Amino acid sequence: MNIDKLSTIVALIMALSVASERLVEIIKGFFKDLDKENPDPEKEARRRSYLQILAVCSGILTAFLAQSAIPDDIHKPGDHLSILALGLLASGGSGLWNSVLTYFGKVKDIKKLEVEDKKKG
């Protein structure tokens, strides 16, 4: 996979992630128990689980609704598994984005070293 296609996929997932997060925030606005931390540890754990489930469902729904805007080389029409995968990735949140940014930073460093080696050689 070339770096341009990878960049396209990352940009797509980022856009889906932002849209998915907005959907979660809208839903949380309707259900105040989801929007506020609970002092009871057991209830707070349950609230966090509900939010994770909501994030996954929102990611998948967002990817499904956006499938006509997804390039054909990333998602072939009728390929429901790619929509599911994109939705799951979009629901990853900040942990996913920290990993992606770290990865891209390492790729950039490697490319820079390759250019320097070519200049020396």
C-alpha positions in Angstrom: 0.0 0.0 0.0 1.4 3.4 -1.0 1.6 6.3 1.4 -1.0 8.3 -0.6 -3.6 5.6 -0.2 -2.8 5.3 3.4 -3.1 9.1 3.9 -6.5 8.9 2.2 -7.7 6.2 4.5 -6.5 8.0 7.6 -8.2 11.2 6.5 -11.4 9.3 5.8 -11.3 7.6 9.2 -10.6 10.9 10.9 -13.6 12.6 9.2 -15.8 9.6 10.1 -14.5 9.8 13.6 -15.3 13.4 14.0 -18.8 12.9 12.6 -19.4 9.9 14.8 -18.3 11.8 17.9 -20.8 14.6 17.1 -23.5 12.0 16.9 -22.5 10.6 20.3 -22.6 14.1 21.8 -26.0 14.7 20.4 -27.4 11.5 21.8 -25.7 12.2 25.2 -27.6 15.5 25.2 -30.9 13.6 25.1 -29.9 11.2 27.9 -28.5 13.2 30.8 -27.4 10.1 32.7 -24.9 9.4 29.9 -23.5 12.9 30.0 -22.6 13.1 33.7 -20.2 11.0 35.7 -21.8 8.9 38.4 -20.1 8.9 41.8 -21.2 5.2 42.3 -18.3 3.2 40.8 -20.6 0.4 39.6 -23.0 2.8 37.9 -20.1 4.8 36.4 -18.6 1.5 34.9 -22.0 0.8 33.4 -22.2 4.3 32.0 -18.8 4.0 30.4 -19.8 0.7 28.8 -22.9 2.3 27.4 -20.8 5.1 26.0 -18.4 2.6 24.3 -21.3 0.7 22.8 -22.8 4.0 21.6 -19.5 5.1 20.1 -19.2 1.8 18.1 -22.8 2.0 16.9 -22.4 5.7 15.9 -19.2 4.9 14.1 -20.8 2.1 12.1 -23.9 4.2 11.4 -21.8 7.1 10.2 -19.7 4.9 7.9 -22.9 3.4 6.5 -24.4 6.8 5.8 -21.2 8.1 4.2 -20.5 5.1 2.0 -21.5 6.8 -1.2 -18.7 9.4 -0.5 -16.0 6.8 0.2 -13.6 6.2 -2.7 -14.1 2.9 -4.6 -10.5 1.8 -4.0 -11.2 1.9 -0.2 -14.8 0.6 -0.3 -16.4 -1.4 -3.1 -20.1 -0.9 -3.3 -21.9 -3.8 -1.6 -18.9 -4.6 0.6 -20.4 -4.4 4.0 -17.3 -5.6 5.8 -15.3 -2.6 4.8 -18.1 -0.3 6.1 -18.1 -2.2 9.4 -14.3 -2.0 9.6 -14.3 1.8 8.9 -17.1 2.3 11.5 -15.1 0.4 14.1 -12.0 2.4 13.3 -13.9 5.6 13.4 -15.2 4.8 16.9 -11.6 4.3 18.2 -11.3 7.8 19.7 -8.2 9.5 20.9 -6.3 6.3 21.6 -6.5 5.4 18.0 -5.5 8.8 16.8 -2.4 8.9 19.1 -1.3 5.6 17.6 -1.9 6.8 14.1 0.0 10.0 14.6 2.9 8.1 16.2 2.9 5.7 13.2 3.0 8.6 10.7 5.7 10.3 12.6 7.8 7.1 12.4 7.1 6.8 8.6 8.2 10.4 8.1 11.4 9.7 10.0 12.1 6.7 7.9 11.5 8.6 4.7 13.8 11.4 5.9 16.6 8.9 6.6 16.1 7.3 3.2 16.5 10.7 1.5 19.6 11.4 3.6 21.1 8.0 2.7 20.5 8.7 -1.0 22.3 12.1 -0.7 25.3 10.5 1.0 25.5 7.5 -1.4 
